[in-house]
Amino acid sequence: MWPGLSAILTVVVTYILFRLALAVFRHFSESRTVLRLFLDAAAKALGVVFCLLALAGALKSAPADLPLIDAVQHLTTLLLVLAITWAAVRLTSAIGDVIVALNPVLEGQWKRARKVETQTRFLVRALNILIVIIGLGAALMTFESVQHMGASLLASAGVGGLILGFAARPVLSNLLAGMQIALTQPFRIDDVLNVQGEWCWVEEVTATYVVLRVWDLRRLIVPLQWFIENPFQNWSRNTSELLGAVFIWVDYTMPVEPLRQEFTRLLHESGLWDGEFSSVQVTDSSDQAIQVRFLMSAADSSRNWDLRCAVREGVVTFIQEYYPAQLPRLRARVVEN
């Protein structure tokens, strides 16, 4: 009984010392320092690692003729490998939080901060996948049957690699696409995109897909490979300013100058116009009416949409009140037999 009790006591003492050291460090350190961010992210995993290291040391000093000692030592080694993998994943994930904390979104530098965050998230997730694969491989190598199979596995590695590569082709293509997107930066987190007619924002970027928040709060999940193979619109690639257009059909007898004056008045009364650009032009005509385009600028896509709706409503109301006879008409010639 004594070896078992001593092993349990060693684990308990190690855990208590770890918690005390963790509490002392947190008390004397600021909450947003780099080392503190790493420690907070991996505290639980590191606690398990230290306890398993203490247990492994206690079991090595135990007599070799104890019952089930080999099985317990193997289980401890297996759990230690998994715990180290867990701690490595948590520490790697904390790299993204640290880099984002070191590159805050400052005035005039939001584009750089979003670029750094997007690249970091891509690379961290790819690194986490690699760490998990290595950790699982190391855990499997603790079994003797797997070690004896090593030679035969190496002999069939070529055929197995081809089969595995073909089966995992969608996953690998998305991983490679993620690396390409991280380097070329066609979009960043919080960018405004138009994907297949959907107006949306980049909400989350994973290793294999992108979560897009649509304007009506739906979530659109798109594989990374799709962005490599298909065109899409980025409305905030360099700047967030956009031009918006409103089209109104009116009769040929409608004078354009009153519309231009009313449009200018609506823009100046609205707090959505950025004051950069405005234009009124007759852009099309048919045998029944003419098309008038009202072009205006706004600071971002949301303001642009609201401004367009306000201008459309204001212009239609103006025509109804002052020029109702100039609304589009259907002309016909009546022939009497």
N, C-alpha and C positions, 0 to 999 in steps of 0.2 A: 504493500500500500504506500510505502514511503516515497518511491520514485514518482508515483502518480500525484500524490499530495504536493511534493516539491515542485513538480511541473506546473500544477495549477497555481501554487503560491507564486511561482516565478512570473506567470502570465498576469496575475492580479497586481503584483507589485510593479511590473513594467507598465501596465495600463494606468495605474495611479500616478506613477512618476511622469508618464507622458501627458496626462491631463493637467497635472500641476505645472509642468513646463509650458504647456500650451496656454494655460490661464495667465501665467506670469508674462509670457511674451505678448499676449493680446492686451494685457493691462498697460504695458509700457511702450506699445507701438500704436501708431495712428492707423485708422481703419482703411485708408486708401493708399497705403504704401505698397510698393511692388511685392516685397517679401510677404506682407500681410495678405495680399490677394492670393498669392500662391498657397500660403498656409491654410487660409480659410477654405479654399477650393478642395484641397487634398487632406484635410485634417482627419476625417474618418478613415480614409484609406491608409494613411500613414500610421494611424493608431493600430489598425489590424496588422500591418506589416511588422511593426515593432513587437507586437504581442506574439506573432508567429515566429519571428526570429528568436525571441526569448524561449519559446516552447521548443524550437528545433535545437537550441543549445542545451536545454535541460534534458531532452531525449537522447542526445549524443553521449551524455555522461551517465546515462542509465545502464544497468547491466544488460548484456546482450541476450541473456537467457530468459528475459521476461516474456510472458505470453503476449502475442499480438504486437510486439514492439516494432517489428518490421512494417506491419500494415499501418500502424500509427505514424511511424516516421515518414512513410511514403505519402500518407494523407496530408501530413503537415507540410511536406515539400510541395505537394500539388496545390494546397491552399495558399502557400507562400508565393508561388509563381503567379497564381491568379490575383492575389492581393497586390503584388508589385505591378502587374498589368493594369489593375484598377487605379492604383496610385499614379502610374505614368499617364493614363488617359485623363485623369483629373488635372494633373499638372499641365499637360498639353492644352487642355481646354482653357485653363487659366491664362495661357499665353494670349489668347484672343482678348480676354477681359483686360489684361495688363496693357496690351498695345492700344486698345480703344481708350483706356483711361489716360494713357500718355499722349494721346492725340485727340483732345476734346474738340467739339465743334465750336470753333471761335468765329466771330463775325468776319465775314469775307473769306474764310478758309473752310467752309462746309464741304466743298467738293473734295478737297484733299483728305479730310477726315473720313468721309464716306468711302473714298477709294481705298484707304488703308484698312478700314474695317472690312470691306468686302473681300479684299485679297487675304486678309488674316483669317476670316471665317472659312474660306475655301481651303487654305493650306492646313489649318488646324484640323478640319474634319478629315482630310486626306491622311494626315499624319496619325490621327486616332485610329483610322481603319488599319493602317500598317502596324501600329502597336498591338492592336487586338489580334491580328493574324499571327504576329510573332509570339505573342503571349500564349495563344492557343496551341501553336506548334511546340513551344517549350513545355507546356503542360502535358501534351501527348507524349513527348519524349521521356517523361518520367516513368512511363510504363515500359517494362522490358520487352514485351511483345512488339511494341512499336519500334523499339531500337533494333531488334533483330530483323524487322522488315525493311530497314533502311536501305540495304544493298539492293533488294528487289525493287524498291520504290525508285531508286536512282536509275536502275536499268530500264524501267518503264516510264521514266519521267517525260521522254519525248512524246510518246503517244498520249499519255495522260495529260500533258500540258496542252496538246492540241484539242483534246476533248473538252478539258476544263475551259480553255480559252473560247471555244465555240459556244459552250453552254453559258458562259458568263459574259458574252459579247455585249448585251445591253448594259450591264453594270459597268464593264470596263469602258465602254464608249462614253457613258455619262461621266465617269471619273476623269477621263482624258478631256472631255468637253469642259468639265469644271476647272481643270488646270488651265486650259486655253482661255476661258472666260476670266479667270483670276489674273492672268497676265495681260490680256488685251483690254479688259474693262469695257465691254460694250454697254454694260449697265452696272449700277451700284445699288446698295441698299437705300431705300426711300426714293429711288428714281421713279418718275412717272412714265409708264409705258402704255402703248396701244398694241395689244396682242390679239389678233384675229377679231378686231372690232371691239374689244373690251378695254375700257379705260380703267387702269389699275396702277397700283404702287407695288414696288418690290418690298415685301415684308420680311422674308426669310430666305436665306440661301443655304442649302445643304450640299452634301457631297454629290448628290445625284439628281436633285430637283430644286425648283424655285417655287416658293409660295408667293402668289400675287394677290393682293387685297383689291378686289374690284370696288368700284365707287358705291355699290349698294351693299357693301360689307360681305359679299361672297368671297370665298377663297378659291383661286384658280391654281391648281398644281400642274406645273409644266416641267417635263424632264429637261435637263441641261442640254442634251443633244439636240433638242428642238430649236434652241436659240442659235446653234451653229448651222443648222440646215435650212432655216426659214427666216425671211425678213420680218422685222418688227420695228415699230416706231418708239424712239426714246425722246420724250418731250422735255427732259431736263438733263440732256447729255452734257452740254456746256453751260447753258443758262436756263433758268426756269421761265423766262418771259416767252409769251406766245401771242400770236396774232389770231383773232377770232373773227369770223364772218357771219353776217346775218343777211339772208336773201329774202326780198319782198317783191312779189309780182303786183304791178299796178297797171292801170289803163294808160294808153298812149297820151291821153289828155292831161295826165298828172305832171305838174311842174316839179323839177328835181330840186330847185333851190330851196323851197320850204322844207323839204325832207332833209337837206343838208344842214339847215339851221336848227331844225328840231333835234337832229342827231347830235350836233355839237352841244346843244343845251342839255340833253340827256347825259352825255359823257361828263360834263362839268358838274352836274348835280349828283352823279354817282360817285361813291367813294371807292369803286372798284377799278376805275380807269387809272393807268399809271402816267398818263399825259405824254406818252412817247409818240404814238402814231394813231391817226384816224383818217378815214377816206370814205367818200361816197361816190360810187361809179355805176353807170348803167352797163351791166356786163352781158346781157343777153336780151333777145327780143323774139317774139313769135308773131303769128298772124292775129293774136288776140291781145297781147299785153307785152310789157317790157319788164325786165328783171333788174332791180336795183340792189347793189351789194353795199352793205355797211361794214367796213373793215376797221377793227380797233385792236389795241394792244392791252395786255394785262400782265401783272407780275408773275402769275403762275396759272396752272391749268384750272384750278378750282375757281379762282377769281374770274378767269376768262369765261368759264361756263356761266357763272352767275351774271356777268356783265352782258353776255350775248342774250340771255333770257330777258333781262331787264330792258335792253334796247329793243328787242323784237316786240315786247309787249307795249313799250312806249310809242314806237313808230306806228303799230297797228291802231292803237287808241287815237293817235294824232290824225291818221287818215280817216278813221270813222267819224271823228268829231268835225273836222274842217274840210275834208275832201271826200265825202261818202260817194259822190258820183264818179270819182276816179278809181274806185275799186275795179278789179278785173271784170270785164264784161264778155259775154258770149254774143258776138255779132252774127246776125243772119239776115238774109234777104227774103222777104216774103213775096212770092210770085202768085198773082191771082190768075186763075184759068178763066 
